[in-house]
Amino acid sequence: MTYKNTVITGTGSYIPTKIIKNSEFFTYTFFEKDHTPIDKPGESVVEKFKDITGISERRWVEEDLNCSDIAVRAAKEAIKDADIDPETLDHIIVAHNFGDVIKDTIQTDIVPCLAARVKHILGINNPQCIAYDLIFGCPGWLQGIIQADSFIKTGLVKRCLVIGAETLSRVSEKHDRDTMIFSDGAGATVVEAREDNYQKGVLSHSMLTHSKEEAYYLYLGKSNAPDSDPKVRYIKMDGRKVYEYSITHVPKAIKAALDKTDIPVEKVKKILIHQANEKMDEAIVKRFFRLYRAKNDVSEIMPMNIYKLGNSSVATIPTLYDMLLKGNLENHSVQKDDIIIFASVGAGMNINALVYKQ
């Protein structure tokens, strides 16, 4: 029997070189959303933040780089890793949420779309290479993989480039302590059709969107500073509601994806989850195993890079996966035939999960 598989054949990432340590926020003046000042020393605010999120530092892009620029850098690595001719790409899918935002402008630029810009910079001539963007909150890159898999399984598409890129430092504001969460980065993957005598690659997935009460848990809003311009908006979130939503629904979504296969939970080697918040991610994975009445060492199964790279939205999982494959995560590795679960949650509110055989 021959299986039509969707396989990731190349990965790449771009991690900005500008390191922003927690100590740089000690002198910031933070306000609540109601514009009242947070009456605590900056160092105290930062330390509490680190205890909750696990973040010690994050990466921000240099002033001359935009989201599409770092998307191209990650794409070039993935194309080289897959050893393909970019002219043979059928689709270029770029997941992001804010487009190109020039430093100090707080203005989204998505005309033309980022995928078209990536194709242009890569110098791809083939008009049958279709370039388009995907807006799905933080789960955008994973949704791009799910979409590529769907196209590939039709037989009409053979090779896709899926990129997750974000420059959240351009849409966060210095008077909101949540600005310490957000970071920049890009991850890219080449996804291809493969025929084999056994199943591998993408095995199953699940997706959810809750938008009745949950649609605006993440949103754009005015600055927390009392004298700010109300017409200038920044990324905002209701952290408590995001946390409660995520630990309630994401474990079930992961289980739904795994239950579509015949793989026992004990065979899951790694869970690569959106790097949103260390405590939240740990709670999600623990609750997932609890659904099977199974126990597992979270530190062994869930690699993390949030403590150094922060939350770069759509870029967190592809950069984490690239680091894992290339041996850049201490105490974590994967081998052929290992079962990996990818999972993410973000604005919308959207959730997705995918089971992958390496």
MARTORKE-147065 format. One record per residue: x, y negated, z negated of N, C-alpha, C in turn; residue in three letters. Coordinates in steps of 0.2 Angstrom, whole numbers, plus 5000, padded with zeros to 4 digits. Last residue first. Layout:
XYZXYZXYZALA/...
This chain:
503949404937504549374939504949424944GLN/502349374938502849424937503449414940LYS/501249264929501749274934502149334933TYR/499649194926500149244924500549264930VAL/499149034921499349074926499849124924LEU/497948904917498448954914498549004920ALA/497348734913497448794917498048844914ASN/496248604909496648664907496748714913ILE/495748434907495948494911496348544908ASN/494548314902495148354900495148424905MET/495748234907495148254911494548274907GLY/497448264903496848214905496348244909ALA/497848434899497948364900497348324902GLY/498848584898498148544896498348474897VAL/499448744903499448674902498748644901SER/500548884906499848854903499948784902ALA/501149034912501148964912500548934909PHE/501949184907501249144907501449074907ILE/502749324914502849254911502149224912ILE/503549474913502849444913502949374910ILE/504949534923504649504916503949474918ASP/505449574935504849604933504549584926ASP/507049524931506649544936506049584932LYS/507149414916507449464920506849484925GLN/507549264907507049314910507449354915VAL/508049194891508149214898507649254901SER/508649094877508049114882508249134889HIS/509649044870509249104867508649124871ASN/509548884877509848924873509348984870GLU/509348864894508948854888509248904883LEU/509948874906510148814903509648804896ASN/509848974916510248984910510448924906GLY/509048954926509748944928510148944921LYS/507748984922508049024927508749014928LEU/507548874912507548944910507948994915LEU/507648764920508148774915508148844913MET/506448784928507048784931507648794926ASP/505548784917505548844921506248844925TYR/505648644914505748704909505848764912LEU/505248584925505848574923506048624918THR/503848634926504348654931505048644929PRO/503348584914503348654915503848664920ILE/503448434915503748474909503848544911THR/502948354924503648384926503848434920ALA/501648304921501748364926502448394927VAL/502448244906501748264909501848324914SER/503548234899503548204905502948224910SER/503948214883503348234887503348204893ASN/505648254879505048224878504448254882GLY/506948314879506648284885506048244884LEU/507248364867507748324870507448284876LYS/506148424862506548394857507048344860TYR/505548494873505248434871505748394867ILE/505948624877506448574878506148504876ASN/505648794872505448724872506048674874MET/504948954875505548914875505248834875PRO/504149074866504049004869504648954869MET/504649184861504249194867504149124870ILE/505349154850505649204855505349194861GLU/504549074842505249054844505549094849SER/503549164839503349104844504049084846VAL/503449324838503849274836503849214841ASP/501749394836502349384840502749324837ASN/500449504834500949464831501549454836LYS/498649514838499349534839499849484836ALA/497349504840497549524834498249554834ARG/497049434851497149504852497349534846TYR/497049304846496449324849496449404851LEU/498249284841497749304836497149324840ARG/498949244853499049304850498549334845PHE/498349114853498249154858498349224856PHE/498749054841498049064842497949114847ARG/500149034844499949084839499149104839LYS/499948944855500249014856500049064850VAL/499448834848499148864854499348934855ILE/500448804839499748824836499348854842ALA/501448764847501548824843500848844840GLU/500948644853501048704857501148774853ASP/500748564841500248584845500348644849MET/502148554837501648584833501048604836LYS/502648484849502948544847502448584842GLU/501848424863501848414855502048484852ASN/501948454876501648394874501748374867ALA/502448544888502848514882502548444880GLN/501548674893501648604894501948574888HIS/502348834891501748784890501948714891ILE/502748984895502948914897502348874896LEU/503049124887502449084888502749014889ILE/503749284891503849214889503149174891LYS/503249414891503949404889504049334887LYS/502049524888502149454889502849434887VAL/501649654883502149644889502349574891LYS/500749634874501349654871501949644877GLU/499549624881499849564878500549574876VAL/499549724895499449714888499849654886PRO/498849704911499449694907499249684900ILE/497949704921497949754917498549754912ASP/497149534923497649584925497549644920THR/496249454917496149474924496649524926LYS/496749424904496249484905496049504912ASP/497549314907497849384906497349444907LEU/496549214909497049234914497349304913ALA/495949224896495549234902496049254908ALA/497049184888496749254887496349264893LYS/497149054892497749094893497449164893ILE/495949004887496049004894496649044896ALA/496049024873495549054877495649064884LYS/497048924871497148994869496649044873PRO/496348804874496948824878497048904877VAL/495348764865495148794872495748824876HIS/495848724852495248764853495148804860THR/497048654854497048714851496448764851ILE/496448554862496948594865496948664861SER/495548484853495348514860495748564862TYR/496448434844495948484842495648514848GLU/497348354851497548414848497048464846TYR/496448254856496848294861497048364858VAL/496048204844495548234848495848284853LYS/497248144840496848194836496348234840ARG/497548054850497948104849497648164845GLY/496947974862496647994856496948054854ASP/497947874872497647934870497447934863MET/498547774886498347784879498047844878LYS/499547674897499247744895499147744887ILE/498947504899499447554898499147624896TYR/498547354908498347414904498947464904ARG/498147184908498747234909498547294905VAL/497147114903497047134910497647184912LYS/497447064891496947114891496847144898PRO/498947024885498547014891498047074892ASP/499147014867499247044874498747024879SER/499046984854499046924858499246954865ASP/499047114847498447064846498447014851PRO/499547264854499747194852499147144852ALA/499147374861498947364854499147304851ASN/498547334878499047344873498747334866SER/497147424886497547364884498047374879LYS/497247584894496947534890497347474889GLY/496847734902497247674903496847614899LEU/496747894893496547844898496947784898TYR/496248044886496748004888496547954893LEU/494848064883495348074877496048044879TYR/493848044892494247994891494748004884TYR/493148174893493448134899493948084897ALA/492448234883493148234883493448194888GLU/491048254884491348214879492048194879GLU/491248304898490648274896490848224890LYS/492248374904492248304905491648264903SER/493348504905492848474901492848404901HIS/493848624916493748554915493148544911THR/494948764918494348734915494448654915LEU/495548914925495548844925494948824921MET/496749054927496149024925496148954925SER/497549184937497549114934496849104931HIS/498749314942498049284940498049214938SER/499949334948499549384947498849364946LEU/501249274958500649254955500149314954VAL/502549404957502349334958501749314955GLY/501949564963502349524959502149444960LYS/501449734966501249664965501849624961GLN/502349824979502049814973501849744971TYR/502849814992502449884990502249884983ASN/502549654999502949704995502549764994ASP/502749505007502449565007502849625004GLU/502549335002502949395002502549455003ARG/502549165004502149225005502649285005ALA/503249044992503149074998502749144998GLU/503648894985503248944984503148984991VAL/504848794977504648824984504248884983VAL/504648664965504748744967504548754974THR/505248544954505048564961505148644962ALA/505148404943505248474944504948504950GLY/505648264934505348294940505548364941ALA/505348124922505648184925505348214931GLY/505148034907505148034914505548104917ASP/503948024893504648024896504548034904SER/503147984877503147994885503847984887PHE/503247974863503048034866503248044873ILE/503347834861503947884859503847954862MET/502147784863502647774868503247814867THR/501347794852501347854857501847844862ASP/501447674845501947724843501947784848ARG/501447524854501047584853501547644851ASP/502247424859501847414853501447474850HIS/502747454871503147464866502847454859LYS/501847564882501947504879502347504873GLU/501947654898501847654891502047584888SER/502247654911501547644910501447644902VAL/503547694913503347634916502647614915ARG/503747814907504047754904503747684907SER/503247904916502847874911503047814907LEU/503447954930503847904926503447874921THR/503448124936503148064933503648024930GLU/503048264946503548204945503148154941ALA/503148424953502848384948503248324946GLY/502848504969503248454964502848424959ILE/503048634980502548604975503048564970VAL/502948674996503448644991502948614986LEU/502548835004502448775001502948744996CYS/502248945017502748915013502548845010ARG/501148995024501649045021502149015016LYS/499449005027500048965025500549015022VAL/498449095030498549035035499148995033LEU/498249185021498649205027498749155032GLY/497549165009497149165015497549185022THR/498649155000498249215000497749225006LYS/499049025002499449085005499049145005ILE/498048954996498148945003498549005006PHE/498149004983497549004986497649004994SER/499448954980499349024980498649044984ASP/499248814980499748854985499548924986ALA/498448804969498148794975498648824981GLN/499348854959498648884960498448874967ILE/500248744960500448814961499848864963ILE/499448634957499748644963499948714965GLY/499248664943498648664948498948674955GLN/500548644939500248714939499648714943LEU/500548504941501048544944500748624944TRP/499448454932499548444939499948494943GLY/499148454919499248524922499348514929PRO/499148314915499748354914499748424917CYS/497948274929498248264922498948304921GLY/497848284942497548334938497748324931PHE/498048254958497948214952497548264948ILE/499148274971498648314967498648274960LEU/499448224989499548224981498948264978ASP/500148305004499648275000499748274992TYR/500648345020500848315013500348285010ALA/500948475030500448435028500648415021ILE/501748515044501948515037501448455034CYS/501548485057501148535054501248545047GLN/502448395061501848365060501348425056PRO/504148405057503548445059502948415057ASN/505148325052504848305058504248345059ASN/505848265037505448325040505048295046ILE/506548185028506748185035506348245039GLY/506448165015506748225017506848225024LEU/505748045016506448045014506748105015ILE/504448095021504848045025505548045023HIS/504048185010504248215017504648165021LYS/503948085000504448135000504548165006VAL/502848015006503547975005504048035004ARG/501848105006502048075012502748045011ALA/501748124992501948174996502248155003ALA/501247994988501948014986502248074990LEU/500347915000500347954995501147974994CYS/500847735005500547805006500647855000PRO/499947714990499847714998500547695001VAL/500147714977500047774980499847774987ILE/500647624963500647624971500647694974ASP/500047544949500147604953500147594960THR/500947434939500447434945500647504949GLN/501847374930501247414928500747414933ILE/503047314932502447284936501847314933THR/504247354926503947294924503347264928ASP/504747454940504947424934504647354932LYS/503447514950504047474950504147444943ILE/502847664951502647604947503347574946VAL/502047784961502647744960502447674957ASP/500847874952501147854958501847824957GLY/500247924941500247854942500647834948PHE/500248064941499648034939499647954940ASN/500648214951500848154947500148124945HIS/501148334963500748314957501048264953ALA/501248354979501548324974501048304969VAL/501548474991501048454986501448424980ILE/501748515007502048475002501548454997ILE/501548655018501248605013501748575009HIS/502448725026501748715028501448655024ASP/504148715030503648705025502948695028LEU/505148715040504648775040504148765034THR/505948605038505548605043505048665043GLU/506848645028506248615026505748605031PRO/507448805028507448745032506748715030ASP/508048875012507548875018507648815022ILE/508548914999508948925006508448935012ASP/508048894987507748944991508048954997ALA/509048794983508948854979508648914983ASP/508648694992509348724993509348794989LYS/507448664988507448684995508148724995ILE/507748624975507248684976507348704983ALA/508448504977508748564973508348624975GLU/507548424984508148444987508448504984LYS/506548404974506448444980507048474983ALA/507248324965507048394962506948434968ALA/507348214973507948244970507848314968ARG/506048184976506448204981507048234978VAL/505648144963505248194966505748224972ALA/506348024962506548084958506248144960ILE/505647944971506347954972506548014968ASP/504347944967504447974973505247994974SER/504547864955504247934954504447974961CYS/506047764957505347774956505147844956ASN/507547674951507147734953506447734952LEU/508147564946508047574953507747634956ASP/508147584932507747534935507647544942GLU/508147764928508447694929508047654932GLU/506947844917507247834923507647764923VAL/507247924901506847874905507247854912TRP/507048054890507348024896506947974900ARG/507148064872506848074878507248044884ARG/507348144856507548094861507148114867GLU/506648214847507248174844507448124849SER/505048284844505448244848506048204845ILE/504148344836504748384837505248344842GLY/502948294832503048314839503648354840THR/502948274818502348304821502548334828ILE/504248234815504048284811503448324815ASP/504348114823504748174824504448234821LYS/503348034816503248054823503648114825PHE/504048014804503448044804503248074811LYS/505147934809505248004806504648044806GLU/504547824814504847864818504947934816VAL/504047764802503547784807503847834812VAL/505247744795504747784792504247814798SER/505847644804506147714803505647764800GLU/504947534802505047574809505347644808GLY/503947534787504647524791504647564797PRO/502247494789502747534787503447524790LYS/500947444794501347414788501847464785ASP/500547414809500647474805501147454800ILE/499347284811500047304811500047364807PRO/497847294821498147284815498847314815THR/497347324834497747274833498047254826HIS/496647444835496247384833496647324832ASP/497647534837497247514843496847454841LYS/499047464827498547514829498147494835GLU/500747424832500147414830499647464831PHE/502547404828501947444831501347424828PHE/503947344833503347324829502747364832THR/505547424833504947404836504447384831TYR/506747464827506647394827505947374830THR/506747604829506747584822506547504822PHE/506947654842506247634840506247604833PHE/508147714843508047644846507347614845GLU/508147834836508347774832508247704836SER/507747924846507247894841507447834838ASN/508547884861508547914855508047884851LYS/508547904878508247854873508147894866ILE/509647914891509447944885509147894880ILE/509647924908509547874903509247904897LYS/509648014918510248014914510147964908THR/508248124921508548064921509148064916PRO/508248274929508248254922508548184922ILE/507548364942507848304940507748274933TYR/507648524948507348474943507748414944SER/507048674957507448624956507148574951GLY/506948844964506748794959507248734959THR/506248964975506748914973506448864968GLY/505249054976505849074978506449024977THR/503849124969504249064968504949084970ILE/502649204979503249204975503549144975VAL/501249294981501449224981502049224976THR/500949444991501149414985501349334986ASN/500049564997500249504999500349454993LYS/500649734997500349684993500549614996TYR/500249895004500649835004500249775001THR/500450065000500050005000500449945000MET/
